[in-house]
Amino acid sequence: MGGRKWSTLTGILADRKAREVDVALHVARQLLRISHQVTLYTHNHRELNKKLSEAHKAAPAPITVDVMKTTKLIKNPEHAQVIFHFKGRTSKSGAFLTHKSKTKLELPERAAGEFTKQGGTYRINIAIGQIPAT
């Protein structure tokens, strides 16, 4: 991308896995490659807001953390933007919005073998050539 910024403001909904502070800040820093400013919306989750703010102070970047509760998201019909509507406040426009979607490991269903969790890791015993193609 050659350092060229595509947008002035990007928003991240910090929900599901993005509630993990490291994940949310990693995604935000990656978005700084194409945006001048990134805002993490914690959707009224005050504890997460506090954790993100503290972690951000340790490694400053053009990232803001906002506790505002999002009530509605609307695609701007005239521009490539999203309009954020907040509870008890006015609206705000941003170039785009992202979130970390919920992921699911599909290997256990696809593999014809043993799949067990041991502590924080997974042990997989699969016979070669037995994983069906999708």
N, C-alpha and C positions, 0 to 999 in steps of 0.2 A: 504494500500500500504506500510505501515511500513516505510515511509520516503524515500523509494527508488525512485530515479529520473530515468525516462525512457529516456529522451532526453536532449540534450544540448541546443537546440534552438527551440522555438515555435514562430510562427507568428500569429498575429490577424489582419484581415482587419477591420479597424475601419470605417465602413460604415453603412448606415441605422440607426437602433437603437443603434448600437455601437458608433454612434457619440455623444451619451449622455455620458458625461465624467464618471459619476458614473458607468454606465453599462460596459463601456470599461475597466475601472480599476478593477471592480469586476471580470470580466471574466479573465483578466490577472492574478490577484492574485490567482484565482482558478487553473489556468494552472501551477502556480509555484509548485503545489503539485507533478507534474510529469515532470517538466522541470527545468533546472538550470537557464535559461534565457528566457524571453518573450519580443518580440518586437511588439509594436503597430504600424502598418503601416497606416498612415492617408491619403495616396493617394493624396498628394499635397494639402491637406486641412490645410493651415497654421494656421487659427484661432483655429481649433481643436487641432493641434499640440501644440500650445501655452497653451491652457486650460489643456490638458493632462499633459504637462510638469510641469505646476504650481501645479496641484493637486497631482502629483507624488512626488514633493518636500516635501509636507506636511506629506507624509507617505512613506518614501523610501522603495524600494524593488528592486530585480534584474529585473527591467522592464525598457526597453528603448522605446522612442517614436521617430519614424522616419517619416519624411514628404515625403520620396521618392514615386514617382508615379510608381506603378506596371504596367508593360506593358505585362507581360506574366508569367504564372505559369505552370511549367512542372513537371510531376511525374518522379523522377529519376528512370530509368529502372533497375539500379543495386542495389539500396538500398531503404529502406522505408523512403524516403525523398521527399520533394518538393523543386524544384529549382525556386527561385524568380528572375525574370529579371526586372530591373529597367530602366526607361528612363534616358539616358545619363550616365549610370553607368554599372558596371559589375554585374554579377549575385551572388546570395548568396543561400546557402542550409540551409534547416531547417527540423526538424523531421516531423512536420505537421503544417497545417494551419487551422485556424478556423475563424468563423465570427458569428455574431448573426443574424440568419435568420429572415426574415420578418414574423411576426406572425399575425394571424387574429382570432378574437373572433368569433366562429361559433355558439354560443348559440342563438343569435337572429333568425338565419335561422332555427334552430332545435326546438326552443321552441314554444309552442302554448300558448303564453301569451303576456303580456305587457313588453316592454323593452325600457326604456328611460334613457337618460343621464342627470344627475342633477349636474352641476358643474364638479368636478373631479371624481365623483362616478357614478355608474350605479344603477338604480332601476329596479329590475326584479320581476314581479308578474307572477308566473307560477302555474297553477293548477296541483296538485300532480298526477303523472301517465300519464302526457300528453307529456313528452319528448320522441320522438321516438328513438328506439335503432339504433345504427349505424351498 
